Structures are given as structure tokens and as C-alpha cells.
């Protein structure tokens, strides 16, 4: 019988500045499908519980991973084309790259690497342990323990506080603040902010703002799929619905209607 499991648990308080909720998933009876991994404010760790997961940037061959880490990105990555149906996912804030992974977030921008390239042998051991453990709570314990062990053990230096503040300001405004205004608030020139921000995060501030606006739209549609796109376009700061549609094509590789049909299969009537 077809079905889907979805489990979440808040992380240890010490990890909350760096890690979102721990998520576990498993599907049954569904054929392998292509999923669009949309860009967001989070970096990602995924550990599979069965078969390797297929990942490909548009136009490139599929690479397969038992466990992976991916950085910030500005276009969708294609996930699927394998028999992998179960795993755990961890969302990481950019500061987590230095604190937990031991490298600046910009080094992982727009790429996916095997988790063993970051954690070494610990990643392979964790993957094996997770696959042997039937309890979701125990699985969450295992991955949380690894992250707690990594916390404070890495020596990747610190980001400039102005860059961290600019990132938080962009997130708080959901990409609505202008980059010149942001630079003025930081006390830097726009060019200097763009250079430092891009070096640290791997995305220019203008691109990051674009991602955050798009994240706002897709997050809203997941919660309120019958929202009129024309109304949502205006609320999210797009010139009009046509502008939003162009952004979907550029970032997700499809129209809003197609994305909603693929990602929200229980929706019987797509908003117009």
C-alpha cells in the first residue's frame, strides 16, 4: 500500500543557532520521481536509509550519494532518478558551515559533496548506524550526537560581523531590502559589501535577496495553495504575475502551475 512517513524533532538547544528541525521521511509504493530541490536560506545534509540518492544540476549527469552536504544555491537541483525512498534531512544555517562543517559556507555554494568529504569516517559510520537502527527517535539521537561532537571542534575562523548582520537583515526582510540600503546600514560601499558577502556565502547579496523572495512565495504556496498568484506576486514584491512566472522558470525550471502540480499532488484545483 502506498504511503508516506514524515517525522520531525527539534534539535538540542546548543544547536538551534545552526540547525533547523531534524526531519525523517520514508515513502512506500511510489515509483521513483524527480523532485526539485529549491534554493532557500538553508544549507542541507541528507543521509539515506536505503539506496543512494541521485542528485543533478540541470543539464549535468546524475551523481549518487549515500549521504551528502549541499550549500546555498540559486537554482533548483534535481533529486531522484534512484530507488532511494527513505532518509534524514538536516537544514543548516550558513554560520553552521564554520561551526559544524569546518569551512566557510561559500566553499559549498552551488555544489553537493559526499558527507564523508566533510566529516570523514564519522559520516560513513553514522550512515551505517542509521540504517541499522529502526527507531526514528534513536536515529535523531545519533545524528544529533554527531553534530554536538562537531560543535566547537572546528577551526574555520569567523565571518566578518558585518556580513553576518547583512545576511540576517536580508532574511528578516525576506529579500525586500535594497542592496544599497543594506550597504549604507552596514557602513560599507555597495561594491565592498557585494565582494565580502559573496566571498563568505557564495551568493551575491542581490542573488541572495532573490532566493529569499522566491522562498517566501513557495513557502506560502505550500501552506495556502489556493492563493491567487497575482495577489501573491504583489505581496512578495514582484512587479506582476508575469514577473513571478519568469522567476519560477529561471529558478525552478518550470512554471508555478507545474511546480504546484508536482509538489502538491493532492491539490485538485490550481490557483490562477
HELIX and SHEET records of a PDB file:
HELIX    1   1 UNK A   13  UNK A   15  5                                   3    
HELIX    2   2 UNK A   94  UNK A   96  1                                   3    
HELIX    3   3 UNK A   97  UNK A  101  3                                   5    
HELIX    4   4 UNK A  105  UNK A  108  5                                   4    
HELIX    5   5 UNK A  116  UNK A  119  1                                   4    
HELIX    6   6 UNK A  121  UNK A  132  1                                  12    
HELIX    7   7 UNK A  136  UNK A  150  1                                  15    
HELIX    8   8 UNK A  161  UNK A  173  1                                  13    
HELIX    9   9 UNK A  179  UNK A  186  1                                   8    
HELIX   10  10 UNK A  190  UNK A  201  1                                  12    
HELIX   11  11 UNK A  205  UNK A  223  1                                  19    
HELIX   12  12 UNK A  229  UNK A  235  1                                   7    
HELIX   13  13 UNK A  241  UNK A  251  1                                  11    
HELIX   14  14 UNK A  256  UNK A  263  1                                   8    
SHEET    1   A 6 UNK A   3  UNK A   9  0                                        
SHEET    2   A 6 UNK A  19  UNK A  28 -1                                        
SHEET    3   A 6 UNK A  86  UNK A  92 -1                                        
SHEET    4   A 6 UNK A  43  UNK A  48 -1                                        
SHEET    5   A 6 UNK A  67  UNK A  70 -1                                        
SHEET    6   A 6 UNK A 112  UNK A 114 -1                                        
SHEET    1   B 4 UNK A  35  UNK A  37  0                                        
SHEET    2   B 4 UNK A  77  UNK A  79 -1                                        
SHEET    3   B 4 UNK A  53  UNK A  57 -1                                        
SHEET    4   B 4 UNK A  63  UNK A  65 -1                                        
END                                                                             
